[in-house]
Amino acid sequence: MSTAWTSRYAQRTKNVRSSAIRELLKITQNPAIISFAGGLPAPDVFPVERFRHACTKVLEKDARIALQYGATEGYEPLREMIARHTSRYGIKAQPENVLITSGSQQALDLIGKLLINSGDRVLVEAPTYLGALQAFNVYGAEYVCVPSDNDGLRTDLLEEPLRSGPKFMYVLPNFQNPGGTTLAEGRRHQLVLLAERYGIPIIEDDPYGQLRYEGEHLPPLVVLDRENLRRDRGYSIGNVIYLSTFSKTLAPGLRLGWMVAPPDVITKLVQLKQGADLHTSTFGQMVAYEVARDGFLDEHIKLIRRVYGERRDVMLQALEENFPHEVTWTHPFGGLFLWVTLPAGMDSHRLFDAALKENVAFVPGDQFYSGNGFAEEGLRHLRLNFSNAQPDQIREGIRRLSIAIKSQLASLHPEPAAR
């Protein structure tokens, strides 16, 4: 490595590490490996023909606009569509509350730029989304971690961490990545009230909220913030910034996400985004609008729910049939992931090496912890994705993984030598 460059890197780059998941994807390019590692949507549900027609229409009718620079805030018809769509879930947003971003990952980066000074504490779930940790680490964030269980973030453990004065809370209430868990409705109310009491804003990240396979829709935190606290001016004020994306409902290659926030926050975020990329691809936004319009997105999401719901069920059944009783896992009501807990003494990194020999891959759980005493706990966990593999691959992949698990488990409890 050339020291001519490394000696000139900014101090903040010391906190930057490669995503373990992105690195794992290189390994899993081998077609012999069944991968449960990446959070990849299924290519077979991409609406390819709809995209083809949309691209043609945009270029035939609006090429001068689509191929030109655009407004930093985003393509106005797309922002209007997002405001209408989110209103179904009680989010009273106008287009001026919506900022289009280059994927929700850029939204997380902009949040870091806007809110985090080096050394600021951010309250996160343990475990939490690896991409958020990567985004916030660049700005020198430190973390206050609160455990989760099958009902999501342990709000009964929140008060003491909130007294320490974190800059904001980062929460994934629906089908959390990596745990697959959903924040229970009672805890949502409690979280919003505690945030108000201690003056701590909430970043609500909701990439999977529309991908529910069982149970009833639960109100977003941003809605409860308005209702519980009697904020009656729509989204002109509020304690919650809401993030979502088209990556899980249309296609991740679009790199299209959005933020919903009070107008003064949007104004500042726009200024920060101008310095990053001027604006998100105009062409991509216009194509996404043409694809999603006229009710297509609603119908397409129904297809995704059917496909992913079946794959979730196949994985849950395969786990039940193949895994030893000492191993447990979450039962996600939606999303793309479930979370496996190994018996004490097992190590998900050692298990990963053994699993690769069986041609199956996953993500070791410690990648989803910020540290602060939870890293060792993470070694007992692993994340499995069920959206990308076909049902037959899921069954075979879980069978292979069970072989690696049973082998490591046997090494913890060897049979006594025969006399």
C-alpha positions as CSV (number, residue, x, y, z in Angstrom):
1,M,0.0,0.0,0.0
2,S,1.4,3.4,-1.0
3,T,2.1,5.6,2.0
4,A,2.1,8.6,-0.3
5,W,-1.7,8.5,-0.2
6,T,-2.4,6.8,3.1
7,S,-0.6,9.5,5.1
8,R,-3.0,12.0,3.5
9,Y,-6.3,10.3,4.3
10,A,-8.7,12.3,6.6
11,Q,-8.9,11.2,10.2
12,R,-12.5,10.1,9.7
13,T,-11.5,7.3,7.3
14,K,-9.9,5.5,10.2
15,N,-13.5,4.4,11.2
16,V,-14.3,3.2,7.7
17,R,-14.4,-0.6,7.1
18,S,-15.6,-2.7,4.2
19,S,-19.1,-4.1,4.6
20,A,-18.7,-7.7,5.5
21,I,-21.9,-8.5,3.5
22,R,-20.5,-6.8,0.3
23,E,-17.3,-8.9,0.8
24,L,-19.3,-12.1,1.3
25,L,-21.1,-11.5,-2.0
26,K,-17.8,-11.9,-3.8
27,I,-17.5,-15.4,-2.2
28,T,-21.0,-16.4,-3.0
29,Q,-20.7,-15.6,-6.8
30,N,-19.6,-19.3,-7.0
31,P,-22.8,-20.9,-8.5
32,A,-22.2,-24.0,-6.4
33,I,-22.8,-22.0,-3.2
34,I,-26.4,-21.5,-2.0
35,S,-26.3,-18.1,-0.4
36,F,-28.5,-16.8,2.4
37,A,-26.0,-14.0,2.9
38,G,-27.1,-10.9,0.9
39,G,-30.4,-9.0,1.4
40,L,-31.1,-9.5,-2.3
41,P,-34.6,-9.3,-3.7
42,A,-35.5,-12.1,-6.1
43,P,-34.6,-11.2,-9.8
44,D,-37.6,-13.2,-10.9
45,V,-40.0,-10.6,-9.5
46,F,-38.4,-7.6,-11.2
47,P,-41.0,-6.1,-13.6
48,V,-38.6,-6.1,-16.5
49,E,-41.2,-5.6,-19.3
50,R,-42.8,-2.7,-17.3
51,F,-39.3,-1.1,-17.1
52,R,-38.7,-1.6,-20.8
53,H,-41.9,0.2,-21.7
54,A,-41.3,2.9,-19.2
55,C,-37.8,3.6,-20.5
56,T,-39.1,3.8,-24.1
57,K,-41.9,6.1,-23.0
58,V,-39.7,8.5,-21.1
59,L,-37.2,8.8,-23.9
60,E,-39.8,9.2,-26.6
61,K,-41.9,11.9,-24.7
62,D,-39.5,13.6,-22.2
63,A,-35.9,12.9,-23.2
64,R,-34.9,16.6,-22.9
65,I,-36.0,16.6,-19.3
66,A,-34.9,13.0,-18.4
67,L,-31.4,13.5,-19.7
68,Q,-30.9,16.9,-18.2
69,Y,-29.9,18.1,-14.7
70,G,-32.8,18.2,-12.3
71,A,-33.9,19.7,-9.0
72,T,-32.1,18.4,-5.9
73,E,-35.4,17.7,-4.1
74,G,-36.3,15.2,-6.9
75,Y,-38.8,14.7,-9.7
76,E,-41.9,16.5,-8.7
77,P,-44.5,13.9,-9.9
78,L,-42.5,11.1,-8.1
79,R,-42.5,13.2,-4.9
80,E,-46.3,13.7,-5.2
81,M,-46.8,10.0,-5.7
82,I,-44.7,9.2,-2.6
83,A,-46.7,11.7,-0.6
84,R,-50.0,10.2,-1.7
85,H,-48.8,6.6,-1.1
86,T,-47.5,7.3,2.4
87,S,-50.8,9.0,3.3
88,R,-52.5,5.6,3.2
89,Y,-50.5,4.7,6.3
90,G,-51.5,7.9,8.0
91,I,-48.3,9.9,7.2
92,K,-49.6,13.4,6.4
93,A,-46.8,14.5,4.0
94,Q,-46.8,17.0,1.1
95,P,-44.3,17.0,-1.7
96,E,-42.3,19.6,0.1
97,N,-41.7,17.0,2.9
98,V,-40.2,14.5,0.5
99,L,-36.6,14.4,-0.6
100,I,-35.5,11.8,-3.2
101,T,-32.2,10.1,-2.5
102,S,-29.8,7.8,-4.3
103,G,-31.0,4.8,-2.3
104,S,-31.9,4.9,1.4
105,Q,-28.2,4.4,2.0
106,Q,-27.6,7.9,0.9
107,A,-30.4,9.0,3.2
108,L,-28.5,7.5,6.1
109,D,-25.3,9.3,5.0
110,L,-27.2,12.6,4.8
111,I,-28.5,12.0,8.3
112,G,-25.0,11.5,9.5
113,K,-23.8,14.7,7.8
114,L,-26.8,16.6,9.3
115,L,-26.8,15.4,12.9
116,I,-23.5,13.8,13.9
117,N,-20.5,15.5,15.3
118,S,-17.5,13.3,16.1
119,G,-18.1,11.7,19.5
120,D,-21.9,12.2,19.4
121,R,-23.8,9.2,20.7
122,V,-26.5,7.5,18.6
123,L,-29.0,5.1,20.2
124,V,-29.4,1.9,18.2
125,E,-30.9,-1.5,18.6
126,A,-28.7,-4.4,19.3
127,P,-28.5,-5.9,16.7
128,T,-29.1,-3.2,14.0
129,Y,-28.6,-2.6,10.3
130,L,-24.9,-2.8,9.3
131,G,-25.3,-0.1,6.6
132,A,-26.4,2.4,9.1
133,L,-23.4,1.7,11.3
134,Q,-21.2,2.1,8.3
135,A,-22.8,5.5,7.4
136,F,-22.7,6.9,10.9
137,N,-19.1,5.6,11.6
138,V,-17.7,8.0,9.0
139,Y,-18.9,10.9,11.1
140,G,-17.3,9.6,14.3
141,A,-20.5,8.3,16.0
142,E,-20.4,6.5,19.2
143,Y,-23.2,4.2,20.2
144,V,-25.7,3.6,23.0
145,C,-27.1,0.1,22.4
146,V,-30.4,-1.3,23.6
147,P,-31.2,-5.0,23.3
148,S,-34.1,-6.3,21.2
149,D,-36.3,-9.4,21.7
150,N,-39.1,-11.0,19.6
151,D,-41.2,-7.8,20.1
152,G,-38.5,-5.5,18.9
153,L,-36.6,-2.8,20.8
154,R,-36.8,-3.3,24.6
155,T,-38.5,0.0,25.5
156,D,-38.5,-1.1,29.1
157,L,-34.7,-0.6,29.0
158,L,-34.8,2.8,27.2
159,E,-34.9,5.4,30.0
160,E,-31.4,5.1,31.3
161,P,-29.8,5.2,27.8
162,L,-32.0,8.2,26.9
163,R,-30.8,10.1,30.0
164,S,-27.3,9.9,28.6
165,G,-28.4,12.3,25.9
166,P,-28.0,10.5,22.5
167,K,-28.2,12.8,19.5
168,F,-31.0,10.7,18.0
169,M,-32.4,7.1,17.9
170,Y,-32.1,4.9,14.9
171,V,-34.9,2.3,14.7
172,L,-36.2,-0.2,12.2
173,P,-39.7,-1.0,13.5
174,N,-40.9,-3.3,10.7
175,F,-39.3,-6.8,10.1
176,Q,-36.0,-5.5,11.3
177,N,-32.7,-6.1,9.5
178,P,-31.1,-8.4,10.7
179,G,-33.6,-9.8,13.3
180,G,-36.7,-10.0,11.2
181,T,-38.6,-8.8,14.4
182,T,-41.4,-6.2,14.5
183,L,-41.7,-3.5,17.2
184,A,-45.0,-4.3,19.1
185,E,-47.7,-1.6,19.0
186,G,-47.5,-0.9,22.7
187,R,-43.8,-0.4,22.5
188,R,-44.2,2.0,19.6
189,H,-46.4,4.2,21.7
190,Q,-43.9,4.0,24.6
191,L,-41.0,4.7,22.3
192,V,-42.6,7.9,20.9
193,L,-43.6,9.2,24.4
194,L,-40.1,8.6,25.8
195,A,-38.5,10.3,22.8
196,E,-40.7,13.3,23.5
197,R,-40.0,13.3,27.2
198,Y,-36.2,13.3,26.7
199,G,-36.2,15.4,23.6
200,I,-34.5,12.8,21.4
201,P,-35.4,12.7,17.7
202,I,-36.2,9.3,16.0
203,I,-34.9,8.2,12.6
204,E,-37.5,5.6,11.4
205,D,-36.0,3.4,8.7
206,D,-38.8,1.4,7.0
207,P,-37.5,-0.4,3.8
208,Y,-39.6,-3.5,4.4
209,G,-42.9,-2.1,5.8
210,Q,-45.0,-3.0,2.7
211,L,-43.7,-6.6,2.7
212,R,-46.0,-8.1,5.3
213,Y,-47.0,-11.8,5.0
214,E,-49.1,-12.2,8.1
215,G,-50.7,-10.1,10.8
216,E,-52.1,-6.5,10.7
217,H,-50.3,-3.4,9.7
218,L,-49.0,-1.4,12.6
219,P,-48.9,2.4,12.7
220,P,-45.5,4.0,11.8
221,L,-43.7,5.9,14.5
222,V,-44.1,9.1,12.6
223,V,-47.9,8.7,12.8
224,L,-47.9,8.0,16.5
225,D,-45.6,11.0,17.1
226,R,-48.3,13.2,15.6
227,E,-51.3,11.4,17.2
228,N,-50.0,10.8,20.7
229,L,-48.6,14.3,21.0
230,R,-51.5,16.0,19.2
231,R,-49.4,17.6,16.5
232,D,-52.1,18.8,14.2
233,R,-50.1,20.6,11.5
234,G,-49.3,17.6,9.3
235,Y,-45.6,17.3,8.8
236,S,-44.7,20.9,9.5
237,I,-43.3,19.8,12.9
238,G,-42.4,16.5,14.3
239,N,-39.9,14.4,16.2
240,V,-39.4,11.7,13.5
241,I,-37.7,11.5,10.1
242,Y,-39.0,8.7,8.0
243,L,-36.9,6.8,5.4
244,S,-38.0,4.3,2.8
245,T,-36.9,2.9,-0.6
246,F,-37.9,1.4,-3.9
247,S,-35.1,-1.2,-3.6
248,K,-37.4,-3.9,-2.1
249,T,-40.5,-3.1,-4.2
250,L,-39.3,-2.3,-7.7
251,A,-35.5,-3.0,-8.0
252,P,-32.4,-2.2,-6.0
253,G,-30.5,-1.2,-9.1
254,L,-32.6,1.9,-9.4
255,R,-30.8,3.3,-6.3
256,L,-33.9,5.2,-5.4
257,G,-35.0,6.0,-1.8
258,W,-36.7,8.9,0.0
259,M,-36.9,10.8,3.2
260,V,-40.0,12.4,4.7
261,A,-39.2,15.2,7.2
262,P,-40.4,18.7,8.2
263,P,-39.7,21.3,5.5
264,D,-36.9,23.1,7.4
265,V,-35.1,19.8,7.8
266,I,-35.6,19.0,4.1
267,T,-34.1,22.4,3.2
268,K,-30.9,21.6,5.1
269,L,-30.7,18.0,3.7
270,V,-31.1,19.5,0.2
271,Q,-28.1,21.7,0.8
272,L,-26.0,18.7,1.9
273,K,-27.2,16.6,-1.0
274,Q,-26.2,19.3,-3.4
275,G,-22.6,18.9,-2.3
276,A,-22.8,15.1,-2.6
277,D,-24.3,14.5,-6.1
278,L,-26.4,17.6,-7.1
279,H,-29.4,15.3,-7.5
280,T,-30.5,11.7,-7.9
281,S,-30.6,10.5,-11.5
282,T,-33.5,12.3,-13.3
283,F,-33.9,9.5,-15.8
284,G,-34.1,6.9,-13.1
285,Q,-36.7,8.9,-11.2
286,M,-38.9,9.4,-14.2
287,V,-38.7,5.7,-15.2
288,A,-39.6,4.7,-11.6
289,Y,-42.6,7.0,-11.8
290,E,-43.8,5.5,-15.0
291,V,-43.3,2.0,-13.7
292,A,-45.1,2.6,-10.4
293,R,-48.0,4.8,-11.6
294,D,-51.6,3.8,-12.4
295,G,-51.8,1.3,-9.5
296,F,-49.1,-0.9,-10.9
297,L,-46.9,-0.7,-7.7
298,D,-49.8,-1.9,-5.5
299,E,-50.4,-4.9,-7.7
300,H,-46.7,-5.7,-7.9
301,I,-46.3,-5.6,-4.2
302,K,-49.0,-8.3,-3.9
303,L,-46.9,-10.5,-6.1
304,I,-43.8,-9.9,-4.0
305,R,-45.7,-10.8,-0.9
306,R,-46.9,-14.1,-2.3
307,V,-43.4,-15.1,-3.6
308,Y,-41.5,-14.0,-0.5
309,G,-44.2,-15.3,1.9
310,E,-43.9,-18.7,0.4
311,R,-40.1,-18.7,0.6
312,R,-40.3,-17.6,4.3
313,D,-42.6,-20.5,5.0
314,V,-40.3,-22.9,3.2
315,M,-37.3,-21.7,5.2
316,L,-39.2,-21.9,8.5
317,Q,-40.3,-25.5,7.7
318,A,-36.8,-26.5,6.7
319,L,-35.3,-25.1,9.9
320,E,-37.9,-27.0,11.9
321,E,-37.1,-30.3,10.1
322,N,-33.3,-30.0,10.0
323,F,-31.9,-27.9,12.8
324,P,-31.2,-29.4,16.3
325,H,-33.5,-28.3,19.1
326,E,-30.7,-26.4,20.8
327,V,-30.8,-23.8,17.9
328,T,-33.6,-21.2,17.8
329,W,-34.8,-18.6,15.3
330,T,-37.2,-15.7,14.9
331,H,-40.5,-15.9,13.0
332,P,-40.7,-12.8,10.9
333,F,-44.1,-11.5,9.9
334,G,-42.5,-9.9,6.8
335,G,-39.3,-8.5,5.3
336,L,-36.4,-10.6,4.0
337,F,-34.6,-12.0,7.0
338,L,-34.7,-14.2,10.0
339,W,-32.2,-14.4,12.9
340,V,-30.8,-17.6,14.3
341,T,-29.5,-18.1,17.8
342,L,-26.8,-20.7,18.4
343,P,-26.2,-22.5,21.7
344,A,-23.6,-21.1,24.1
345,G,-20.1,-22.0,23.1
346,M,-20.8,-22.0,19.3
347,D,-19.1,-19.4,17.1
348,S,-20.8,-18.2,13.9
349,H,-17.5,-17.4,12.3
350,R,-16.2,-20.9,12.7
351,L,-19.6,-22.1,11.6
352,F,-19.3,-19.9,8.5
353,D,-16.1,-21.6,7.5
354,A,-17.7,-25.0,8.0
355,A,-20.8,-24.0,6.0
356,L,-18.7,-22.9,3.1
357,K,-17.3,-26.4,2.9
358,E,-20.9,-27.5,2.5
359,N,-21.4,-24.9,-0.2
360,V,-23.8,-22.7,1.8
361,A,-23.4,-19.2,3.1
362,F,-24.9,-16.7,5.7
363,V,-23.8,-13.6,7.5
364,P,-22.3,-14.0,11.0
365,G,-24.2,-12.1,13.6
366,D,-21.4,-10.0,15.1
367,Q,-21.5,-7.8,12.0
368,F,-24.7,-6.2,13.2
369,Y,-23.5,-5.0,16.5
370,S,-21.7,-1.7,17.2
371,G,-19.5,-3.2,19.9
372,N,-20.1,-1.8,23.4
373,G,-20.1,-5.2,25.0
374,F,-22.3,-6.9,22.4
375,A,-19.7,-8.2,20.0
376,E,-19.3,-11.5,21.8
377,E,-23.1,-11.9,21.9
378,G,-23.1,-11.5,18.2
379,L,-21.0,-14.6,17.7
380,R,-23.9,-16.7,18.8
381,H,-26.1,-15.4,16.0
382,L,-26.4,-15.5,12.2
383,R,-28.7,-13.8,9.7
384,L,-30.4,-15.8,6.9
385,N,-32.1,-14.2,3.9
386,F,-35.0,-16.1,2.4
387,S,-36.1,-13.8,-0.5
388,N,-33.4,-14.5,-3.1
389,A,-33.2,-18.3,-3.3
390,Q,-35.8,-20.6,-4.9
391,P,-37.8,-22.9,-2.6
392,D,-35.8,-26.0,-3.6
393,Q,-32.5,-24.1,-3.0
394,I,-33.8,-23.0,0.4
395,R,-34.6,-26.6,1.4
396,E,-31.2,-27.8,0.2
397,G,-29.3,-24.9,1.7
398,I,-30.8,-25.4,5.1
399,R,-30.0,-29.1,5.0
400,R,-26.4,-28.3,4.2
401,L,-26.2,-25.7,7.0
402,S,-27.7,-28.2,9.4
403,I,-24.8,-30.5,8.7
404,A,-22.3,-27.8,9.6
405,I,-24.2,-26.9,12.8
406,K,-24.6,-30.5,14.0
407,S,-20.9,-31.0,13.4
408,Q,-19.8,-28.0,15.5
409,L,-22.4,-28.8,18.2
410,A,-21.0,-32.3,18.4
411,S,-17.5,-30.9,19.0
412,L,-18.8,-29.0,22.0
413,H,-20.3,-32.2,23.5
414,P,-18.1,-35.1,22.4
415,E,-19.2,-38.6,23.1
416,P,-17.3,-40.2,26.0
417,A,-14.6,-42.6,24.9
418,A,-15.5,-46.2,25.0
419,R,-13.8,-48.2,27.8
